[in-house]
Amino acid sequence: MAEGPVELHLDLMRGGETPAEVLRLAYGMETSLGEFYAAIVRQTPDADVIALLKKLAAIEDRHKQYLRDMYESLGPSATEGQPIDSQVPTNVMEGGFDTKEFVAANEKFLQTVTDLLDVAMMLETQALDLYLRFSQKAFSDSSKQILFTIADEEKAHLKALGQLREQKT
């Protein structure tokens, strides 16, 4: 059973975020996760690890596009004319982890394909958990629904990673 403080990373959300703000936060975390994968690419000479990282980055790019589409569907009045990549934390990746701190603390787990898949699955699991905990903190029903939708996307990512992990073992 996983243990940790329930309030871990909840400081990223105050509770009164609009749907646009929720989507900007999620988009920022996706962006940072992509940057995390790019940082690992620069650190490894292993061609299999690099290929996997590129696949994982492509998945995150598709998720960012999904979030962008949701954001744009809100309309200009809801987004206040702000692009989705405005006012987002750039150092916090999915799950609420600081990108640089995470890389430094987990470098030894980022050297092989199977270890990297395990880390990616852990990040997706943490992201799923964080979005569900955010939903409990959200005030508006529309923000809660967006968080549930994003959590469902994380479930799909986790399933895809699990299938990829099975193929690699």
Long-range contacts (C-beta under 8 A, 24 or more apart in sequence): 6-133, 8-96, 9-95, 9-96, 9-97, 9-130, 10-133, 10-134, 10-137, 12-89, 12-92, 12-96, 12-130, 12-134, 13-134, 13-137, 13-138, 14-137, 15-137, 15-138, 15-139, 16-139, 16-140, 17-138, 17-143, 18-78, 18-140, 18-143, 19-74, 19-78, 19-140, 19-142, 19-143, 19-146, 20-71, 20-74, 20-78, 20-79, 20-80, 20-82, 21-143, 22-134, 22-138, 22-143, 22-146, 22-147, 22-150, 23-67, 23-70, 23-71, 23-74, 23-84, 23-146, 24-71, 24-82, 24-84, 24-85, 24-86, 24-87, 24-88, 25-88, 25-89, 26-67, 26-131, 26-150, 27-64, 27-67, 27-68, 27-71, 27-84, 27-85, 27-88, 28-85, 28-88, 28-89, 28-90, 28-92, 29-89, 29-92, 29-93, 29-94, 29-95, 29-96, 29-127, 30-60, 30-63, 30-64, 30-67, 30-94, 31-64, 31-85, 31-88, 31-90, 32-89, 32-90, 32-91, 32-92, 32-93, 32-94, 32-99, 33-60, 33-93, 33-94, 33-123, 34-60, 34-61, 34-64, 35-90, 35-93, 35-99, 36-93, 36-99, 36-102, 36-103, 39-99, 39-103, 40-103, 40-110, 40-116, 43-107, 43-110, 44-110, 44-111, 46-111, 46-112, 46-113, 48-113, 49-110, 49-111, 49-112, 49-113, 49-116, 52-113, 52-116, 52-117, 52-164, 53-116, 55-164, 56-116, 56-120, 59-157, 59-160, 63-153, 63-157, 66-153, 67-150, 70-146, 70-149, 93-123, 94-123, 94-124, 94-126, 94-127, 94-130, 94-154, 95-122, 95-123, 95-124, 95-125, 95-126, 95-127, 95-129, 95-130, 96-126, 96-130, 97-123, 97-126, 113-168, 114-165, 114-168, 114-169, 117-161, 117-164, 117-165, 117-168, 118-165, 120-161, 121-158, 121-161, 121-162, 121-165, 124-154, 124-157, 124-158, 124-161, 125-158, 127-154, 128-154, 128-155, 128-158
